[in-house]
Every structure is written in structure tokens, then in C-alpha cells.
Amino acid sequence: MRALQVRHNVRRFGAARLLSVTSPKTSARIAPVDLRTVDDPAEPAGSGWVKVRTRLSGICGSDLALIDGHASTYFEDFVSFPFIPGHEIVGELESGQRVVIEPVLGHAARGAVPPWESAAPADGDDYAHLVRGHLKPGIQTGFCCSTGGGWAPWFWAHDSQIHLVPDDMSDETAVLIEPLAGSVHAAVMAAQHTNHHLTDTDSPIIAVLGAGTMGL
């Protein structure tokens, strides 16, 4: 299949970072992201995996950081090359049902025991499983070579990541669910753990700063 793929290339990554200051267009051209023909990813081990056909995929701030060479170097411990980006995704199951993806490849996807019953993929505080199990390292869909990502015609997703999209919601609205959920989650956590930074604890005002889909 044809997909946008990121390969580990220190020279191109470094050059993109230098050029991003003066010529973002040139930086994007030499970044280690290429449209190429790639092998279909094999179905991951374990149960619960389904093919998801991409309908629409957003561009996150972390994706932009890859293209302009500003991604944190420590991030490489939580990715596996070569990978296909794209984690803000509206997709379609073989049944025709539209879905959005909760991108974190959590305990259930990696064959590990969730921290508690009905835990969501990103729940818990021990993230060692992100580099273990039967998947290659990858913090989430779009950064793991075992699953693929939304910048391809299709990818693998685990049952624990899938949320159905209502029929009356457009793809353009649904693709905002993942970044919006991240913002809402951060705001709710801040409100629940109030401290001296929140002077109005009954109806606090919280600013969420970001350069991904919501920021753009």
C-alpha cells in the first residue's frame, strides 16, 4: 500500500531542524517523511485486533515536530522505526461502522493485565508496558511499526482503542474528538486536583495550549 512513512535518519532529521527556522517549506521536503509503497503490517499477536480503514486523519503537534526536526530525542525510546504517523483518526470497520481511535497502545493491546477493571488504554502510572509485550515499542498508534497509522489507507487497532461514531456526526467533527479529549482530560484532572494556582475552584478557567489539530 502507499503510505507516508518515517524512517530513522539522523542527518535528514537534523537538517530539517536547522532549516525549519528559515525555510519551513524546505524543511518539510527534506524531513525523513516520505510517501512510499510499504508492506502491509502483519496482524499483531493476541486477540481483539481489527482492520480500520482510514477516512480522515488529523495532523498533531507531535507530527509537526517530526517534520520540522523538533521532536524530543527521548521520544525515540517510545517509537519503533519505520512507522506510519497519524493518531487523530476517523476510520471505518469492515462492517461499515465509523469509529474514532483512542491511540494509546495500552495494557490490553500489549497483552498485559490492566491496572484495574475497565481501565482505559492510558490509565495507570506504570508505562513500562509501552516498550514490552508482543508489539514493537510505541506509545500509541501512529508511532508503532507493528500497527501502522492513520497516514495510510488502513491500520490495525485493538478493541480497547475503538469508539463508535454517531451517525449524525461528520468525519470533520469526529476527527477532533481525540485532541479535544486530551484537552478535556487535562482540564478535568487539573480541576480535580485543585491547588493554589486555581483561585476559583467552583468554576475554574483553564487554558489549554497546543499546536495540533485543536490549536490550528
N, C-alpha and C positions, 0 to 999 in steps of 0.2 A: 504494500500500500504506500501511497505518498503521504508524507508527514513532515512536520517541522521537528528537527531533532537537534539536541545539544550534545556535543562531544567534548571530552576533556582536552582542551588545547590552551595551554598557559600563554603562549605567545599571542594568539588572537584575543584572548580574554584581556590581557594586559594592554594590547594596542587599542582595543575598544574603550578601555577605561581612560586612556590618555586622550583619545580623540573625542570622547563624549563631552569634554569641556568646550572645545572649539567648533566641532563639527559633528553633531549628533547623527546626521544622516549617514556620514561616512562611517561613524562608529557602528551603526546598526548593520552596515554592509559587511564589515569585517568581523563582527562578533561571531562566536562559534555556534551559531544557529543557522541551519541550512535546511532547505526543502529538498528532500531526497526520497528515494524508494527504499523502504525498510522492510525487514521481515515482520510478519505478523507475530505479536507476542504470544508465546505459548500459554495455555491456561494455567494459572498458578495452582500449586498443590493445595489440597484441602477442599472442603465443601463450601458452597454458598457463592461461588463466582459466576457472574453473568456478563455477557457481552452487552455493551452500551454503545449505541450509535450516536455520534456527536451531532447535535442540532445547532448548538451555539456555544462558544467558549469565550470567556472574558480574558482580559489582559490585566494581571495583577501587578502590584508594585514589585513583587519579587521576580516576576517575569521580566519587567523592565530593567531591574538591577542586573539580570543576567546579560541582557543585550548591551547595556552600556558599561559593563565591567565593574559594577559597584556592589555585587553580591559579596556578603561576608565570607572570608576564607574558611571560617569554622563550619560553614554550611555544608562543605564537601563531605563531612562525616555523616550527613543525613541525606545524601543523594547517592544514586548509582548511575554511572555513565555507561553507554549513551542513553539519555532519557528524552521523552517527548513531553514538553511542557503542557500546561493547561489544567487548572484545577477548579476554575469557576465555570461549571458546565451544566448545560441543559442537554439531556440526552433522551434516547428512546430505546426501550427494551424490545426484544423480538416480538413481544405481544402487541407492540404499538403504543404502550403506555409511556407517557413522558415522565421523566424523573430529573431531579437535581441530585448532585453528589455531595455528601459530606466528605471532604477529601482526605482527612487524616486516615492513614492505614493503621488502625488501632489494634488492640489485642485480638479481637475476633478474627480480623483479616489475616493476622500473622500466626494464628493457631495457638495463641496464648490465652490464659484464663483472665477474663475481665476483672478489674479491681473490685467490682460489686455487681450484683444482678441488675440487668438492664442498663449498664454503663454505656454511654455513647463512645464513639471511637477516640475522642480526645480526652475523656475523663481519666482521672488519676494523676499521680505526681511522679511516677516512675516511668521514664520514657526509654529505658534501655531496650525495650522490645522493638523500637523503631529500626534497629540495626540487626535484629535477630529473626529467628523463625525461618519459614520456607520462602519468604520473599527477600529480594535483594534490599540493601539499605534504602530508605526513602521515607521522609517524614510524612509524605502524602502523595496521592495521585498527582501526576504531573512532575514528580521528581524521583520516580522509581522506575527502573528499566523493566521490572517484572510485569507492570500493569499497563504501561502506556499512559497517554494523557489526552486531553481534550483538543490538542492541536493536531489531531489525526482523525480519520474517518470513524474510528471506533477504538474502544479500550476495554480493559477488564475492570469490573467493580465488584466489591463484596456486598452481600446482602445488608451488612451493618452500615453501609455507606449510603444506601439508596432511600430517597424520599420522593413520594409521588407528587406530581404537579397537578393542581386542579384544572379542569377543562377550560375554565373561564380566565385563566392566567396566560398571558402571552409569553413566548420564549424570551422576548426582550426584558420583560419584568422578572421572569423566573431566574435569569442568569445573574440577577442582582442579589438573590437570596443568600448565597454563600458569603460574599463580602459583607452584606448587611448583618447577617447572623453573627459574624465575627465582631462587628462593631457593637451590636446589641449585647452580646455576651460580655464583652469587656466593660460596658457601661453598667450592666446589672451587677457584675462582680464588684465593681468599684462602689456602687450604691449599697451593696450588702455588707461590705467591709468598710464602713464609714470611719474616717479618721479626721484629724484636724484640717485636712485640705478641703473637706466638704463642709461648708458652713451651713448650708440649707439641706438638712438630711431628709426632710419630708418630700421635697420635690427638687432634688439636686440637678444642676445643669452640668453636663459632662461633654467636653469637646473631644471628638474622635478625629485624629489627624492621619491622613494616609494618601498615597498617590496611586492606588489601584483603581479598580472599576468605580468604586464609590467616590473616590477623590476626583477622578476625571469627570 
